[in-house]
Amino acid sequence: MDWQGRLWARIAGWSVAVVGILVFACADEDLSGAGAAPKVSASASVSVPSATPTPVEVHYVCDGGKTFEAYVFPVPAQRAIVVVDGRTLDLPQTVSGSGIRYSDGTLVYHSKGRDAFIEIGGVMTYVNCVGDKP
């Protein structure tokens, strides 16, 4: 499966998990009557909220011809999925003095405007990167 397929599979999995949590949290039925059939109105409609906001997709070109993609999720998600070196990483947003920074403790993706870099294990591996979107 390519990275896009993995990304959408991950998003679908998150959506299913969130909907399941919402259904469980919103249940007001007494579950002690295990044999009772649920009450459903014929006019009931189901509306599933968008659990995951749509990410902004940015393609970067860096020094040495290196490239990577980032899918930045807006607030409230505050995370980015980065596809680099054949890996797809889900990175939480971390504190940044300037710009925006995402890290899992090993890999750091930092961007400001269209400029970005990636640091892996404390080594700047993708430098002078320019994205196709601000």
Backbone as ProteinMPNN parsed JSONL, in Angstrom:
{"seq_chain_A": "MDWQGRLWARIAGWSVAVVGILVFACADEDLSGAGAAPKVSASASVSVPSATPTPVEVHYVCDGGKTFEAYVFPVPAQRAIVVVDGRTLDLPQTVSGSGIRYSDGTLVYHSKGRDAFIEIGGVMTYVNCVGDKP", "coords_chain_A": {"N_chain_A": [[0.852, -1.18, 0.0], [0.587, 2.201, -0.861], [1.86, 5.405, 0.412], [-0.233, 7.247, 0.488], [-2.481, 5.653, 0.62], [-1.99, 4.431, 3.09], [-2.137, 6.686, 4.715], [-4.846, 7.504, 4.426], [-6.088, 5.204, 5.371], [-5.274, 5.292, 8.033], [-6.511, 7.679, 8.848], [-9.196, 6.935, 8.473], [-9.338, 4.922, 10.386], [-8.964, 6.407, 12.762], [-11.268, 7.968, 12.632], [-13.301, 6.057, 12.885], [-12.723, 5.137, 15.452], [-13.166, 7.457, 16.994], [-15.887, 7.92, 16.482], [-16.921, 5.603, 17.631], [-16.247, 6.035, 20.322], [-17.752, 8.327, 20.808], [-20.359, 7.307, 20.443], [-20.453, 5.451, 22.536], [-20.055, 7.175, 24.743], [-22.258, 8.819, 24.574], [-24.393, 7.209, 25.013], [-27.396, 6.667, 26.637], [-28.92, 4.676, 27.536], [-29.997, 2.098, 29.751], [-27.856, -0.43, 30.17], [-28.131, -2.798, 31.485], [-30.281, -4.447, 30.934], [-29.835, -6.79, 29.035], [-31.127, -8.273, 26.982], [-32.938, -6.584, 25.826], [-34.39, -4.883, 23.067], [-33.045, -2.212, 21.133], [-34.448, 1.105, 21.117], [-35.562, 2.712, 18.321], [-36.315, 5.484, 16.438], [-38.429, 5.878, 13.625], [-38.104, 8.141, 12.162], [-35.6, 8.953, 12.743], [-32.412, 10.356, 12.143], [-29.038, 9.907, 11.257], [-26.206, 11.662, 12.05], [-22.916, 12.047, 11.466], [-20.287, 13.551, 13.0], [-17.488, 15.349, 11.667], [-14.657, 13.859, 12.528], [-11.958, 14.144, 12.181], [-10.165, 16.882, 11.173], [-9.654, 18.273, 7.871], [-6.494, 17.872, 6.444], [-3.783, 20.139, 5.559], [-1.974, 19.702, 2.722], [1.42, 19.576, 2.029], [4.134, 19.716, -0.16], [7.567, 19.293, -0.098], [10.744, 20.442, -1.306], [14.13, 19.938, -0.928], [17.602, 20.793, -0.101], [20.059, 19.075, -2.06], [18.246, 17.674, -3.562], [16.445, 16.233, -2.088], [13.208, 15.188, -0.954], [10.041, 15.563, 0.75], [6.793, 14.951, 2.218], [4.213, 16.668, 3.966], [1.388, 16.551, 6.033], [-0.561, 18.69, 7.456], [-2.532, 19.101, 10.21], [-5.145, 21.209, 11.217], [-5.982, 23.24, 14.151], [-8.394, 21.653, 16.163], [-6.651, 19.487, 16.201], [-3.788, 19.618, 16.064], [-1.424, 18.328, 14.988], [0.847, 16.647, 12.749], [1.237, 14.673, 9.859], [3.97, 13.175, 8.552], [5.669, 12.22, 5.672], [8.506, 10.678, 5.058], [11.644, 9.458, 3.957], [10.485, 7.005, 3.164], [8.871, 6.395, 5.289], [5.92, 6.814, 7.263], [4.979, 9.116, 9.531], [3.285, 10.065, 12.468], [3.128, 13.018, 14.003], [3.033, 14.822, 17.011], [2.212, 18.255, 17.797], [4.669, 20.467, 19.084], [6.328, 22.707, 21.403], [7.448, 25.754, 20.027], [9.818, 28.271, 19.32], [9.612, 29.963, 17.187], [7.653, 29.903, 14.259], [6.279, 26.688, 13.44], [6.314, 23.547, 15.084], [6.766, 20.049, 15.072], [7.108, 16.926, 16.669], [8.3, 13.644, 17.495], [10.081, 13.082, 19.389], [12.312, 11.901, 18.315], [12.36, 12.491, 15.554], [12.156, 15.694, 14.131], [10.03, 17.998, 12.694], [10.04, 21.096, 11.376], [8.553, 24.128, 10.506], [8.199, 27.316, 8.89], [6.299, 29.615, 7.439], [6.852, 29.057, 4.065], [9.198, 27.705, 4.341], [11.165, 24.989, 5.634], [12.561, 22.358, 7.735], [13.991, 19.132, 8.485], [14.954, 17.25, 11.211], [16.69, 14.482, 12.283], [17.269, 12.375, 14.894], [18.819, 14.36, 16.108], [20.353, 15.304, 14.032], [20.559, 17.467, 11.3], [18.878, 16.592, 8.577], [17.263, 17.1, 6.369], [17.468, 19.98, 4.765], [17.062, 23.532, 4.156], [14.502, 23.461, 2.945], [11.757, 23.974, 0.772], [8.371, 24.592, 0.605], [5.35, 23.857, -1.309], [3.196, 25.289, -0.517], [2.213, 28.002, 1.623]], "CA_chain_A": [[0.0, 0.0, 0.0], [1.393, 3.416, -0.922], [1.73, 6.285, 1.579], [-1.558, 7.874, 0.515], [-3.405, 4.635, 1.119], [-1.754, 4.285, 4.535], [-2.643, 7.897, 5.366], [-6.315, 7.465, 4.488], [-6.468, 4.108, 6.265], [-5.08, 5.789, 9.398], [-7.578, 8.657, 9.106], [-10.439, 6.178, 8.622], [-9.277, 4.249, 11.69], [-9.213, 7.421, 13.795], [-12.668, 8.369, 12.555], [-14.097, 4.973, 13.457], [-12.481, 5.131, 16.898], [-13.835, 8.611, 17.598], [-17.337, 7.68, 16.428], [-17.214, 4.591, 18.649], [-16.175, 6.683, 21.634], [-18.924, 9.207, 20.913], [-21.55, 6.479, 20.624], [-20.402, 4.911, 23.893], [-20.189, 8.269, 25.706], [-23.584, 9.435, 24.474], [-25.44, 6.226, 25.289], [-28.083, 6.928, 27.898], [-29.735, 3.513, 27.818], [-29.545, 1.206, 30.81], [-27.361, -1.615, 29.493], [-28.299, -3.988, 32.306], [-31.275, -5.3, 30.276], [-29.084, -7.232, 27.872], [-31.969, -8.82, 25.931], [-33.861, -5.58, 25.326], [-34.091, -4.329, 21.748], [-32.906, -0.766, 21.2], [-35.573, 1.879, 20.609], [-35.13, 3.558, 17.228], [-37.396, 6.212, 15.806], [-38.441, 5.737, 12.179], [-37.683, 9.4, 11.555], [-34.256, 9.3, 13.241], [-31.348, 10.45, 11.15], [-27.724, 9.816, 11.874], [-25.255, 12.651, 11.565], [-21.605, 11.748, 12.02], [-19.438, 14.739, 12.909], [-16.157, 15.148, 11.114], [-13.779, 13.634, 13.678], [-10.615, 14.575, 11.862], [-10.198, 17.974, 10.21], [-8.93, 18.046, 6.632], [-5.139, 18.407, 6.55], [-3.174, 20.894, 4.467], [-0.912, 18.876, 2.165], [2.538, 20.389, 1.548], [5.25, 18.957, -0.727], [8.802, 20.052, 0.091], [11.972, 20.111, -2.027], [15.221, 20.373, -0.05], [18.956, 20.696, -0.648], [20.44, 17.729, -2.477], [17.137, 17.03, -4.271], [15.606, 15.454, -1.176], [11.816, 15.639, -0.876], [9.148, 14.921, 1.714], [5.453, 15.504, 2.274], [3.649, 16.881, 5.3], [-0.059, 16.767, 6.106], [-0.68, 19.448, 8.697], [-3.908, 19.174, 10.672], [-5.379, 22.446, 11.967], [-6.55, 23.158, 15.494], [-7.829, 21.249, 17.444], [-5.834, 18.274, 16.109], [-2.427, 20.003, 16.419], [-0.479, 17.278, 14.653], [1.203, 16.552, 11.339], [1.711, 13.382, 9.373], [5.102, 13.453, 7.678], [6.13, 11.07, 4.9], [9.926, 10.937, 4.819], [12.476, 8.237, 3.896], [9.625, 5.829, 3.055], [8.128, 6.186, 6.538], [4.816, 7.722, 7.548], [5.041, 9.379, 10.965], [2.272, 10.946, 13.045], [3.893, 13.811, 14.962], [2.285, 15.838, 17.76], [2.791, 19.597, 17.817], [5.448, 20.766, 20.283], [6.62, 24.123, 21.599], [8.389, 26.331, 19.072], [10.083, 29.689, 19.538], [9.178, 30.662, 15.983], [7.122, 28.936, 13.307], [5.521, 25.586, 14.035], [7.221, 22.419, 15.278], [6.148, 18.762, 15.393], [8.181, 15.989, 16.984], [8.017, 12.43, 18.269], [11.229, 12.882, 20.263], [13.445, 11.508, 17.485], [12.294, 13.278, 14.333], [11.569, 17.024, 14.285], [9.637, 18.702, 11.475], [9.851, 22.488, 11.755], [8.293, 24.975, 9.347], [7.812, 28.701, 9.097], [5.938, 30.024, 6.093], [7.105, 27.971, 3.105], [10.486, 27.089, 4.66], [11.1, 23.907, 6.627], [13.686, 21.428, 7.826], [13.755, 17.924, 9.279], [16.087, 16.82, 12.014], [16.487, 13.096, 12.727], [18.278, 12.001, 15.883], [19.694, 15.495, 16.385], [21.121, 15.666, 12.835], [19.769, 18.127, 10.262], [18.974, 15.712, 7.413], [16.569, 17.765, 5.267], [17.709, 21.391, 5.041], [16.67, 24.51, 3.139], [13.344, 22.907, 2.255], [10.757, 24.956, 0.379], [7.105, 23.928, 0.346], [4.523, 24.401, -2.371], [2.144, 26.101, 0.113], [2.694, 28.704, 2.837]], "C_chain_A": [[0.892, 1.235, 0.0], [1.092, 4.315, 0.272], [0.373, 6.944, 1.65], [-2.601, 6.898, 1.051], [-3.255, 4.437, 2.621], [-2.31, 5.48, 5.296], [-4.152, 7.827, 5.507], [-6.814, 6.308, 5.355], [-6.34, 4.538, 7.717], [-6.179, 6.778, 9.772], [-8.904, 7.948, 9.311], [-10.471, 5.47, 9.975], [-9.546, 5.208, 12.83], [-10.68, 7.81, 13.821], [-13.568, 7.321, 13.191], [-13.94, 4.948, 14.972], [-13.217, 6.277, 17.579], [-15.34, 8.421, 17.596], [-17.726, 6.65, 17.474], [-17.201, 5.179, 20.048], [-17.387, 7.576, 21.844], [-20.199, 8.414, 21.155], [-21.595, 5.941, 22.046], [-20.666, 6.012, 24.924], [-21.591, 8.858, 25.716], [-24.72, 8.474, 24.791], [-26.086, 6.518, 26.634], [-29.015, 5.781, 28.253], [-29.142, 2.733, 28.979], [-29.136, -0.099, 30.144], [-27.52, -2.891, 30.31], [-29.34, -4.924, 31.716], [-30.717, -5.805, 28.97], [-29.956, -7.724, 26.727], [-32.892, -7.789, 25.307], [-33.405, -5.049, 23.977], [-33.968, -2.815, 21.866], [-34.111, -0.075, 20.588], [-35.035, 2.828, 19.547], [-36.358, 4.186, 16.594], [-37.285, 6.048, 14.301], [-37.942, 7.011, 11.503], [-36.284, 9.812, 12.001], [-33.264, 9.36, 12.096], [-30.023, 10.456, 11.897], [-26.821, 10.844, 11.221], [-23.932, 12.383, 12.249], [-20.741, 12.993, 11.87], [-18.09, 14.388, 12.294], [-15.168, 15.056, 12.275], [-12.366, 14.16, 13.418], [-10.701, 15.708, 10.848], [-9.358, 17.638, 8.974], [-7.536, 18.666, 6.733], [-4.767, 19.273, 5.353], [-1.982, 20.063, 4.0], [0.171, 19.781, 1.586], [3.645, 19.458, 1.058], [6.496, 19.841, -0.642], [9.913, 19.518, -0.809], [13.102, 20.749, -1.234], [16.558, 20.303, -0.781], [19.256, 19.244, -1.009], [19.332, 16.984, -3.198], [16.246, 16.168, -3.395], [14.199, 16.045, -1.144], [11.103, 14.933, 0.269], [7.794, 15.606, 1.655], [5.036, 15.662, 3.732], [2.158, 17.137, 5.148], [-0.31, 17.4, 7.464], [-2.155, 19.601, 9.033], [-4.097, 20.434, 11.512], [-5.882, 22.163, 13.376], [-7.942, 22.568, 15.359], [-6.867, 20.071, 17.371], [-4.381, 18.522, 16.513], [-1.431, 18.864, 16.222], [-0.183, 17.343, 13.162], [1.61, 15.119, 11.035], [2.774, 13.707, 8.341], [5.506, 12.146, 6.997], [7.552, 11.385, 4.453], [10.689, 9.618, 4.856], [11.628, 6.967, 3.849], [8.824, 5.511, 4.309], [7.019, 7.212, 6.653], [4.747, 7.881, 9.058], [3.962, 10.365, 11.382], [2.944, 11.701, 14.189], [2.999, 14.811, 15.688], [2.998, 17.188, 17.699], [3.506, 19.804, 19.143], [5.734, 22.263, 20.333], [7.681, 24.581, 20.598], [8.579, 27.804, 19.39], [9.596, 30.533, 18.379], [8.713, 29.618, 14.976], [6.316, 27.87, 14.029], [6.397, 24.347, 14.018], [6.42, 21.19, 15.686], [7.278, 17.775, 15.651], [7.661, 14.785, 17.746], [9.16, 12.123, 19.229], [12.475, 12.46, 19.509], [13.504, 12.351, 16.22], [11.602, 14.602, 14.628], [11.27, 17.57, 12.897], [9.303, 20.123, 11.919], [9.604, 23.298, 10.491], [7.915, 26.378, 9.792], [7.552, 29.269, 7.708], [6.111, 28.849, 5.153], [8.388, 27.209, 3.412], [10.336, 26.026, 5.737], [12.439, 23.172, 6.696], [13.229, 20.223, 8.625], [15.069, 17.556, 9.94], [15.765, 15.407, 12.494], [17.628, 12.725, 13.664], [19.287, 13.105, 16.151], [20.53, 15.954, 15.196], [20.17, 16.287, 11.809], [19.926, 17.318, 8.979], [18.271, 16.276, 6.181], [16.653, 19.257, 5.56], [17.335, 22.261, 3.849], [15.516, 24.002, 2.286], [12.349, 24.025, 1.969], [9.502, 24.202, -0.017], [6.315, 24.591, -0.762], [3.345, 25.22, -1.845], [2.717, 26.804, 1.334], [2.136, 28.098, 4.097]], "O_chain_A": [[1.848, 1.311, 0.773], [0.184, 4.033, 1.054], [-0.14, 7.183, 2.743], [-3.482, 7.267, 1.827], [-4.243, 4.294, 3.342], [-2.879, 5.329, 6.376], [-4.684, 8.065, 6.591], [-7.855, 6.425, 6.002], [-7.186, 4.199, 8.545], [-6.715, 6.726, 10.879], [-9.664, 8.302, 10.212], [-11.511, 5.425, 10.631], [-10.272, 4.873, 13.766], [-11.272, 7.965, 14.889], [-14.485, 7.652, 13.942], [-14.917, 4.757, 15.696], [-13.828, 6.084, 18.63], [-16.006, 8.722, 18.586], [-18.751, 6.801, 18.138], [-18.057, 4.851, 20.869], [-17.981, 7.586, 22.923], [-21.027, 8.801, 21.979], [-22.643, 5.966, 22.691], [-21.419, 5.801, 25.875], [-22.059, 9.341, 26.747], [-25.882, 8.878, 24.834], [-25.4, 6.605, 27.653], [-29.818, 5.902, 29.178], [-27.925, 2.711, 29.166], [-29.988, -0.806, 29.605], [-27.089, -3.958, 29.874], [-29.279, -6.124, 31.985], [-31.081, -5.307, 27.905], [-29.546, -7.598, 25.573], [-33.576, -8.102, 24.332], [-32.221, -4.797, 23.755], [-34.714, -2.196, 22.624], [-34.727, -0.593, 19.656], [-34.162, 3.65, 19.826], [-37.32, 3.496, 16.257], [-36.184, 6.073, 13.751], [-37.416, 6.959, 10.391], [-35.83, 10.907, 11.67], [-33.278, 8.52, 11.197], [-29.919, 10.951, 13.019], [-26.688, 10.891, 9.998], [-23.83, 12.479, 13.472], [-20.487, 13.445, 10.753], [-17.622, 13.254, 12.399], [-14.876, 16.058, 12.928], [-11.67, 14.572, 14.347], [-11.255, 15.519, 9.765], [-8.453, 16.806, 9.042], [-7.402, 19.843, 7.067], [-5.354, 19.158, 4.277], [-1.087, 19.756, 4.788], [-0.112, 20.646, 0.757], [4.048, 18.532, 1.762], [6.476, 20.997, -1.064], [10.016, 18.314, -1.047], [13.055, 21.934, -0.904], [16.646, 19.827, -1.913], [18.778, 18.313, -0.36], [19.453, 15.781, -3.429], [15.384, 15.45, -3.901], [14.022, 17.254, -1.29], [11.505, 13.853, 0.701], [7.662, 16.703, 1.111], [5.447, 14.897, 4.605], [1.727, 17.852, 4.244], [-0.275, 16.726, 8.493], [-2.93, 20.153, 8.253], [-3.305, 20.702, 12.416], [-6.167, 21.024, 13.745], [-8.651, 22.99, 14.444], [-6.309, 19.685, 18.398], [-3.801, 17.711, 17.235], [-0.701, 18.484, 17.138], [-0.886, 18.017, 12.409], [2.242, 14.448, 11.85], [2.517, 14.424, 7.374], [5.665, 11.111, 7.644], [7.777, 12.235, 3.592], [10.411, 8.76, 5.693], [12.01, 5.953, 4.434], [8.171, 4.47, 4.383], [7.161, 8.346, 6.194], [4.492, 6.919, 9.783], [3.753, 11.383, 10.722], [3.288, 11.113, 15.215], [2.279, 15.573, 15.042], [4.22, 17.256, 17.568], [3.024, 19.379, 20.193], [5.409, 22.994, 19.397], [8.673, 23.892, 20.358], [7.616, 28.507, 19.696], [9.211, 31.688, 18.564], [9.325, 28.556, 14.86], [5.745, 28.115, 15.091], [7.136, 24.114, 13.061], [5.52, 21.264, 16.523], [8.286, 17.779, 14.944], [6.718, 14.881, 18.532], [9.211, 11.042, 19.816], [13.586, 12.639, 20.007], [14.562, 12.863, 15.855], [10.573, 14.628, 15.303], [12.143, 17.601, 12.03], [8.402, 20.335, 12.731], [10.348, 23.179, 9.517], [7.396, 26.6, 10.885], [8.471, 29.391, 6.897], [5.584, 27.765, 5.404], [8.642, 26.169, 2.806], [9.498, 26.139, 6.632], [13.314, 23.34, 5.847], [12.229, 20.27, 9.342], [16.133, 17.553, 9.321], [14.692, 15.164, 13.048], [18.798, 12.756, 13.283], [20.463, 12.835, 16.392], [21.328, 16.883, 15.322], [19.124, 15.723, 11.489], [20.987, 17.35, 8.355], [18.656, 15.954, 5.057], [16.001, 19.753, 6.479], [17.294, 21.806, 2.706], [15.547, 24.099, 1.06], [12.122, 24.903, 2.801], [9.54, 23.298, -0.851], [6.569, 25.742, -1.118], [2.58, 25.781, -2.629], [3.602, 26.272, 2.004], [2.439, 28.568, 5.194]]}, "name": "protein", "num_of_chains": 1, "seq": "MDWQGRLWARIAGWSVAVVGILVFACADEDLSGAGAAPKVSASASVSVPSATPTPVEVHYVCDGGKTFEAYVFPVPAQRAIVVVDGRTLDLPQTVSGSGIRYSDGTLVYHSKGRDAFIEIGGVMTYVNCVGDKP"}
